[in-house]
Amino acid sequence: MSENTIYFADLPQSRAVSRRPTGFLLAFIKSATATIAMWHRRASTRAILQHLEHHRLDDIGLSCEQRDVEVRKPFWIP
């Protein structure tokens, strides 16, 4: 082998590797989970809205045109 080869076993073991997520990683996971949940709610709401009858739309104050605009939006668009 080459004299420049370094093996993992030869490296100094200064501390054990923590299996707990760091603050940044934990915040990222929470943020990603919240974003995915919000996207799911939007997609579900728009799917329900798509099938509402005209008189139901009147009850919630939406016209058919407003409903169509909302339903055509992708889930990541508010």
ChimeraX attribute file (.defattr): number of C-alpha atoms within 10 A of each C-alpha:
attribute: neighborCount
match mode: 1-to-1
recipient: residues
	/A:1	4
	/A:2	5
	/A:3	5
	/A:4	6
	/A:5	7
	/A:6	9
	/A:7	7
	/A:8	8
	/A:9	7
	/A:10	7
	/A:11	8
	/A:12	7
	/A:13	9
	/A:14	6
	/A:15	6
	/A:16	6
	/A:17	7
	/A:18	7
	/A:19	6
	/A:20	8
	/A:21	10
	/A:22	10
	/A:23	9
	/A:24	9
	/A:25	11
	/A:26	12
	/A:27	12
	/A:28	12
	/A:29	13
	/A:30	11
	/A:31	12
	/A:32	12
	/A:33	12
	/A:34	12
	/A:35	13
	/A:36	13
	/A:37	12
	/A:38	15
	/A:39	17
	/A:40	14
	/A:41	13
	/A:42	20
	/A:43	17
	/A:44	13
	/A:45	14
	/A:46	19
	/A:47	12
	/A:48	11
	/A:49	16
	/A:50	15
	/A:51	12
	/A:52	13
	/A:53	10
	/A:54	12
	/A:55	11
	/A:56	13
	/A:57	16
	/A:58	12
	/A:59	9
	/A:60	8
	/A:61	9
	/A:62	14
	/A:63	14
	/A:64	14
	/A:65	9
	/A:66	11
	/A:67	17
	/A:68	14
	/A:69	9
	/A:70	18
	/A:71	19
	/A:72	10
	/A:73	13
	/A:74	12
	/A:75	18
	/A:76	12
	/A:77	8
	/A:78	9
